[in-house]
Amino acid sequence: MKFPVDDDTLAAWSSLLGLTEAQRASTLTEIEKTLRVGYDHRPAELRHFSFEELIADMGVDELALMFLVTGLRQTGHPEAAEAVEIRAAVAELQAHHEAD
């Protein structure tokens, strides 16, 4: 899978989280699995797009959030991962509310 960042960025994120090479690989595998689950359950109006087409516009911020949450779980910090997910969801809801 092609991610929207280069290897140096992934290495820097891994270093910040203290991930081993195996944990980094596992984190990226988990992210791809998560995205593929979403792809498998995509709405009917998106059925004609391939997986690669749908993830091609994935933003760096989206990947960074997924990498942080998954990496925190990989390093044994599931509570921190959950806290990040909750904050991200609240921020998303607030952004939608402010846009309305």
C-alpha positions as CSV (number, residue, x, y, z in Angstrom):
1,M,0.0,0.0,0.0
2,K,1.3,3.5,-0.8
3,F,1.0,5.9,2.1
4,P,0.9,9.7,1.7
5,V,4.3,10.2,3.5
6,D,7.8,9.1,2.8
7,D,9.9,6.6,4.7
8,D,11.8,9.3,6.6
9,T,8.5,10.6,8.0
10,L,7.4,7.1,9.0
11,A,10.8,6.5,10.6
12,A,10.4,9.8,12.6
13,W,6.9,8.9,13.8
14,S,8.2,5.5,14.8
15,S,11.0,7.0,16.7
16,L,8.7,9.3,18.6
17,L,6.6,6.4,19.7
18,G,9.6,4.2,20.4
19,L,8.4,1.6,17.9
20,T,10.7,-1.3,16.9
21,E,11.0,-2.1,13.2
22,A,8.6,-5.1,13.8
23,Q,6.1,-2.8,15.6
24,R,6.3,-0.2,12.8
25,A,5.6,-2.9,10.2
26,S,2.7,-4.2,12.3
27,T,1.3,-0.7,12.7
28,L,1.3,-0.2,9.0
29,T,-0.3,-3.6,8.4
30,E,-3.0,-2.8,10.9
31,I,-3.7,0.6,9.3
32,E,-4.0,-1.1,5.9
33,K,-6.4,-3.8,7.4
34,T,-8.5,-1.0,8.9
35,L,-8.7,0.8,5.6
36,R,-9.6,-2.4,3.8
37,V,-12.5,-3.1,6.2
38,G,-13.8,0.3,5.4
39,Y,-13.4,-0.4,1.7
40,D,-15.2,-3.7,2.0
41,H,-18.2,-1.8,3.6
42,R,-18.2,1.2,1.3
43,P,-21.5,2.7,0.1
44,A,-23.0,1.5,-3.1
45,E,-22.2,4.8,-4.9
46,L,-18.5,4.1,-4.3
47,R,-18.5,0.4,-5.5
48,H,-17.0,1.3,-8.9
49,F,-13.8,2.6,-7.3
50,S,-10.8,0.4,-6.5
51,F,-9.2,0.4,-3.1
52,E,-6.2,2.4,-4.4
53,E,-8.5,5.0,-6.0
54,L,-10.3,5.6,-2.7
55,I,-7.3,5.9,-0.5
56,A,-5.3,8.0,-3.1
57,D,-6.5,11.2,-1.5
58,M,-5.8,10.2,2.1
59,G,-4.4,13.1,3.9
60,V,-1.2,13.1,5.9
61,D,-3.2,14.2,9.0
62,E,-5.5,11.2,8.6
63,L,-2.5,8.8,8.4
64,A,-0.7,10.6,11.3
65,L,-3.7,10.0,13.5
66,M,-4.1,6.4,12.5
67,F,-0.4,5.8,13.0
68,L,-0.4,7.5,16.5
69,V,-3.4,5.5,17.7
70,T,-2.2,2.2,16.3
71,G,1.4,2.8,17.4
72,L,0.2,3.6,20.9
73,R,-1.6,0.3,21.0
74,Q,1.5,-1.5,19.6
75,T,3.6,-0.1,22.5
76,G,1.2,-1.1,25.2
77,H,-0.7,2.1,25.7
78,P,-4.3,1.3,24.8
79,E,-5.7,3.9,27.2
80,A,-3.7,6.7,25.5
81,A,-4.8,5.4,22.1
82,E,-8.5,5.5,23.2
83,A,-8.0,9.1,24.6
84,V,-6.6,10.2,21.2
85,E,-9.5,8.6,19.3
86,I,-12.1,10.3,21.6
87,R,-10.4,13.7,21.2
88,A,-10.3,13.3,17.4
89,A,-14.0,12.4,17.3
90,V,-14.9,15.4,19.5
91,A,-12.8,17.7,17.3
92,E,-14.5,16.3,14.2
93,L,-17.9,16.8,15.6
94,Q,-17.1,20.4,16.7
95,A,-15.7,21.2,13.2
96,H,-18.9,19.9,11.6
97,H,-21.0,21.9,14.1
98,E,-19.1,25.1,13.4
99,A,-19.4,24.6,9.7
100,D,-23.2,24.5,10.0
